[in-house]
Amino acid sequence: MKNLFNGFLRFLVKIAIHLYFHKIRISGKENIPKNVPIILVANHQNALLDPLLLATHTRLRPWFLTRASVFKHPVAAKILHFIRMLPVYRVRDGFSTIQQNQKTFEATFEVLKKNGTVIIFAEGSHSLMRNLRPLSKGFTRMAFGLKENHPELRPVILPVAIEYSAHQRTGSFVRICFGKAIPVDMPHSQSGKLTKAVETKLSQMVVQIPEQGYDRTLEKLREAQVDVTDRLAVENFLTHHRVDQKLPTPSALPNKVMKIFHFPLYWIWLWISPKIEDRVFEGTFKFLIGFFLAPIWYLGLICLIFASPFPAWALTFIIMGGLSLWWNENPQQ
């Protein structure tokens, strides 16, 4: 029942994801190994949208390690576990909670020993900054803990880079790149070597904009219409001041049209937006508003076709609303 529900939920989320983003580019799927325990290590720039993209664009059916603070309510904890999420306790949650991570690791061992997949965002937090932050050692502890408990298994680390053209806007572009799997074939005493190998690989995949002068550099990239999801394009511009292929000049019209034909959802967003403390969650809230309330909006319009003196207006809103979602495009933030 749980697998059936998760499969149906992934199907719905995948449809919604493709309506939310204008284009999703995926490379390196051939690097995803089969019939081995996979610890997928990814960068983390866009809150809930990162795990949703990985859950819906691989065949892996992964479990996710998620910050423990969202599991505080018992009902929320049951729901999150049902959709394949496990809590991770951090130092900021209190030293007394760290020992509870052992239960989480034991749960990941149960997943991995069946050649399953666990996703961990090893930077430890999310950020809109387009660079790679230092990785925590949780994934190495998981890998070596699995080998200690099940020495016959051969787990691998699968590095993944996720890049957004505009983190907080609908109609933006996403690029997901799967790197080559890194085997966990060294002794536990060399765990630092594994951490370094994964960090080096991810740093070669993730777009890197230097922290010094970050805002001005990002502004220059946008002015030059560089695709900020393309690591090589960004590197060429920063190193050689060369732009091989410019992004199209963005137009505000498609986004305005979409807001007109989804005005109740847009008003709800305007009401919620000022209450969001962490701006990294902007994209998440926009997606959730669309995922849960857009079907209600369209169902209401369908009802108006059959129970209203103005069915043509309702049908027009349905058609124009669908077209506006397809037309909406924000290649740059």
N, C-alpha and C positions, 0 to 999 in steps of 0.2 A: 504493500500500500504506500509506504514511504517513497519507494523508488518510482512508483507510478505518479505520485503527486509531484515529486521533484522533476520528473521528466516533462510533465504537463506545464509546470511553472517555468521551466527553462524555455520551453517553446513560446510561451506568452511573453516572457522577458526578452527573448531574442527578437520577436516582432517589434516590441516597443523600442528596443535599443536601435534597430534599424530605422525607425521613424524619428527617433531623437537625434541621431547623428546622420549627417548627409552622406558620409562615406566611411567605411571601415576597411582599412588595408591590412592584410595579414601576410606575413612572410615567415619562412622557416618551419612550417608545419611538418615537413619531412624530418625535422630534428626531434620530434616527439617520439620517444621510444615506446615499445610495446612489451607487455608482460614483465615489467619490472616495477619495483616501488619507486615512485617519483615524488621528490620534494621540489615543488616549483617555487623558485625565488624570483620575485618581481619588484620593480620600483613602485612607488606609491604616490601618485599625484592627484587623484580625484576621488577620494573617499569611497562611497559604495559603488561607483561606476567601474572602478578597477576590477573588483571581484566579479561583478555581473558580466563584464566583457569576457573574462577568462572562463567563467562558468558556461557561457553560451557559445563560445567560439572554439571549443576543443571537444574532443570525444571523451575527455578524461573523467567527467562527473566528480569533480574534486570536493574535498572538505577544506574549510578555510579556518585559519587561526585569526581570531578577532579580539580586539581589546576587551578586557574583562568588564569594563564599566558598563557596557550595554547589556550585560547578563544579570544585572542586579535584581531586577524584578523576576520573580519565579515564573510568571506566565511568559514573559519575554524570553527567558532562558530556555523554556521548553520549545517555543516557536523557533528560536535560532538554532537549537540542536536539530530540530526536525528538518531544517533546510541546510543541514550540513555545516554548521559553524561551531567552533570550539573556542573557549575563552583562553586568553593569554594574560597573565598578570605581570605588570611591570613594576619597577622600583617606585615609580610615582604613585602606584596604587597602595603602597605601604609594604614594608619589608615582611610583615607577618603574612601577607598574601602570596609571596613568591613561592612558598613550598606547595601551594595548590597547583602550580604548574605541572607537578609530577603526574597528577591525574590526567591532565591534558595530554602530556607526552605519552602516557600509557594508551590513551584513546587513539592517538595518531599511529602508534605501533600496530594497533588492531586493524587500522585502515591500510597501512603500508604492507603488512605481512600478506595481504590478499592482492598484492600488486596494485593497490589503489594510489591515489594522488592526494597530497596535502599541499595547499598553497600558503605561503608565508610572505608577508611584505616586510622584508628583513631590515628595512631602514628604521623600523620601529614606530614611525609616525608618518602622516601624510604632509605634503607641502606642494604649493603651486610652482615652486622653483624648478626650473628645467636643468637639473643636474642630479647626480647621484650622491646621496649622503652616506656616511659610514654605516656598514651593515652590523647588526647585532649577531650574536653567536647562537641564536636559538635554533637555526636550521642545522648547524653542525652537531649540536647536542642531540637533536632529533635523529640525525643520520647515524651517529655513532652509538646512540642508545638502541636503535633498531638492530644494528650489527651485533651489539653485545647480547641482546635478547634472542636474536635470530641470526646466528652467524652464517647460515646457509644462504641468506638473501644478499643481493647485490644492488643496493639502492643507488640512485643517481640524483644529481642536482640539475634541474632544468632552469637555466636563466631566461627571463622574459623581460623585455622592455616595452612599456606602454607610453605612447606619446599622444598629446592632444594639440590640435591647432588652436583651440580656444576652450580652456577648461570649463568656463562658466556659461557658455552659450550653446543653445540648440543649433542644429544644422552645421556643426563643426566636423572636422575630420579626426579620425583616430588611426594610429598606426601601431600594430602589435607585431613584435618580432620575437620569434622563438630561437634561442641560441642552441648550440650543440650541447648535449648532455655531458655533465662532468661526473665521472664515476667516483664513488667513495671507496677508493682502493688503497688508502693509506691507513696506518695505525692511528688509534685515538690520540696518541702523543703528538701527532702532526696535524691536529685540528686547525691550528692557525694557518697551515698551508692550504687547507681546503677553503677556509674563509677568504684568504687572499686570492685564490684562484677564481672563486665566484665573483668577488668584488672587481677583479681585473677584467673578467669577461663582461660583466654588466657595464662597467665604465666604457668599454669599447662599443656598447650597443646603445646606451642612453645618450640623448642629446645633452651636451655639456656646455652651458653658458657660464663663464667665469663669474664668481660671486662679486669680485671687485668691479664696480660699474655695471652691475647686472641690469638694472632698469634701463640705463641708457643703451646698453648693447642690445637688449630685447627690442627697444624702440627702433634702433637702426635696422634690425632684421625685418621688422614689420614694414618699415618705410621702403626697404629694398624688395619687399614682397617675397622674402625667402620662406620656404616651407619649413616651419620650425619643428615639424615632426620628423624631418629627414636629417639624420645625424651628419651625413656627408655634405649635404647642402649647407648646413649651418657651419660646419668645419671649413668648407671652401670659402665661405663669406668672411669668417673671422680671420682666416689665415691669408687668403689671397684677394679678398674683397671682390670675389667673383660670384655672379648669380647665373647659373646655367639655365634655369627654368623658373620664371617668375610665376607666382600664384596669380589667379585672376583678381582684378580689383573688386573688392566686396561691395555689394549694394545693400542698403538698409531696407529697400522696398519689400523683398520677400519676407523678412522677419516681421515687418509692420502688417503685411497682409495676413500672416499667420495669427498675429495677436487679435486682429479684427474678427476673424472667423472662429476664434477660441477665446472670446473676451471673458467668459466667466472664469476660465482657468487662469487667464492673465491677471484678473483682479485678485484671485486667491493668492497668486504669487506675489503681487504687490503688497498684500497684507502680511504674508509670511516673511518676506525678504528682510525687513528691518529687524526681525527677531532672531535672525541667524547670527550667532556669535562668531563661529568659525567659517570664514568665507570659502574655504575649501569644500564645504557642504552645499554650496549654491547649486552646482550641477545635479547633485543627488536629490535635492528637494524639487528642482524643476522636473526631473525624470519621474519621481514618485507622484507628483501632482498629475502628470500626464498619464502615468500607468494606471492609477486608481480612478481618476476623475474623468479622463477623456472618454472612456467607454460609456460612462453615465451621460455625458454631454451628447454623445452621438446617439445613444438610445433614446434620449429625450427628443432629439430632432426627428428620429424615425417615427416616434409616437405622434409627433405633430403633423407628419405627412398624412396620417390616417384620421387624426382627431382634431384637425384645425381647419378654419376657413381659409387658411393661407398655406396650403401644402407646397406650392411652388417655392415659397420663401425657405421653408425647411429643407427641401431637396437641394436648393441652391447652396445653402450653408453646408450641407453634407459634402457636396461635390467640391465647392471652393475650399472647404476645410481640408479635405484630402489632398487636393492639388497644392495647397499652400505648404503642407508638410513635405511634400515631394520637392517643392521649389525652394524651400528655406535652405540657405547656404551661408555659413560663416567661416570662410577659410582662414580668417585671422581674428584674433581677439583684440 
